[in-house]
Amino acid sequence: MKDKLIIIDGNSLFHRAFYALPTLRTSKGIYTNAVYGFTTMLLRLLEDESPNYVITAFDKKGPTFRHEVYNEYKGHRSKTPDELNSQFPILKKLLSAFNINTIEAEGYEADDIIGTISQKAEKLGIETLIVTGDKDTFQLITPNVKVLLTRKGISELELYDEKKVLEEYEMDPKKLIDMKGLMGDSSDNIPGVPGIGEKTAIKLMKQFGSFDNVFNNIGELKGKLKENLENYKEQAFMSRKLSEIVINVPVDLDLEKSKYCDYNRENAIELFKELEFSSLIDRMEIPNEDNNDIEFKTLNSISEIKKALETVEESGDMSINLGKRTLDSGKDIISNISFASDVENVYFVGEELLQKTWDMFHRILENDEVKKICHDAKKINLLLNKMGVKLNGLEIDTMIGAYLLDPSKSSYSLEKLAMEFMGYHMQSKSEDLEYYTCEKTKLQIKLKEIILSGLKKNDMITLLNEVEMPLIEVLTSMEIAGIKVDLTELETLSGKFGEKLETLTSKMFRRVYIK
């Protein structure tokens, strides 16, 4: 697997965060909405992409070489609001706390740094993901370079690769520079050729194949389009030059400096406290005890199981994880169980002994006085249902709790949550099944405390207890019961819809005079 580099367009994401979020200020009056939005995006990227290297590129204040080419370049842009400017030093401090390399270069824009670094990374065989709201970076896309484009502020992201660009623009990424030369770019005050928009530019590129060929074959065109191309040829070539991202900025790709490794969470949390980012503090909180090793006991006798279950009943708490095995018949059965009363008493039972003692587990799983901690309780409920068991006394599903804290995540796996909330790297399931299963059981107990703390701070405990937890049982019951379908009625409807479709199709073709 190739190493992965994420290059963040700092200015682009920072501006988007500022305008996407309502004004936020600390109790001391410090503006923080842009920093908060940028940070949530950063944490999401680190979680979802698991990069080996991270770099943030920034524009450097002052004119660039493009202003020398065209004095009016970006000349229409209004002054950056003071509320946003005041947050830049805070952002730089935050990136430093996360040990993220930042790069800027006098006379160049962030796009040029991104272009240069991505080219250097490609030569080293590193896969690069550019995160930006600027479509200009599409010209940098190659088999090893992709763009993650922000949509609707910073909450939605869309991945662009060579195939996606070809589908949307009907040309290779490199030729987008030619397209921009013809149509210009109003956001950067690049003039292009008057009267040529994106559709016309794409049409010309498809017809002639390249920017130069368009001007070499002006004689084949007619009317105002031909006239404008002749009159504004010099402006078009200038626009193309302005649109092209340079890839020879005098900056180095320092892999050691850009390596993303575990940062100092204490420093990050202190900064979050200063900025009053309480929801982010909950995601970063570090447990006091050392969790680098999971201690558990594999139970090998009925007497040991009986004693362990008595410990659980006395405590009134039970974190559980079930393993499953699919039989040749296609039926799933429970192949192992891990359970714990607290982080000090974690147990594992294998399949053979579990079958002999299942009645003991049946009883405690249905005991609603023993409060259960699960991750993805619906899946556990469905598996238990096949064994004739109903899970009672569910206190919290850590997956649902994490969702309530942040519904924007792409994944709520225990592995992701352990890394995000505790900085804990879980062992691979393939390395040691018993360890992995007990590891999950113990981590659920730790996550429960962190998640409940966050929900309390956000006044969401009632939502968890009165809506989300009861809903799990409802959804499980619905999935078990299924939906009764009247096949005869569906076939009748299908016939009616088919006839209606044929009638409408015939009418549409007649409207446009097509037989």
Buried (B, 14 or more C-beta within 10 A) or exposed (E): EEBBBBBBBBBBBBBBBBEBBEEBEEEEEBBBBBBBBBBBBBBBBBBBBEBBBBBBBBBBEEEBBBBEEBEEBBEEEEEEBEBBEEBBEBBBBBBBBBBBBBBBBEBBBBBBBBBBBBBBBBEEEBBBBBBBBBBBBBBBBBEBBBBBBBEEBBBEBEEBBBEBBEEEBEBEBBBBBBBBBBBBBEEBBBBBBEBBEEEBBBEBBEEBBEBEEBBEBBEEBEEEBEBBBEEBBEBBBBBBBBBBBBBEBEBEBEBEEBBBEEBEBEBBBEBBEBBBBEBBBBBBBBBEEEBEEBEBEBBEEEEBBEEBBEBBBEBEBBBBBBBEEEEEEEEEBBBBBBBBBBBEBBBBBBEEBBEEBBEBBBEBBBBEEBBBBBBBBBBBBBBBBEBEBEBBBBBBBBBBBBBBBBEEBEEBBBBBBBBBBBBBEBEEBEEEBBBBBBBBBBBBBBBBEBBBBBBEBBEBBEEBEEEBBEEBBEBBEEEEEEEEEEEEEEEEEEEEEEEEEEEEEEEEEEEEEEE
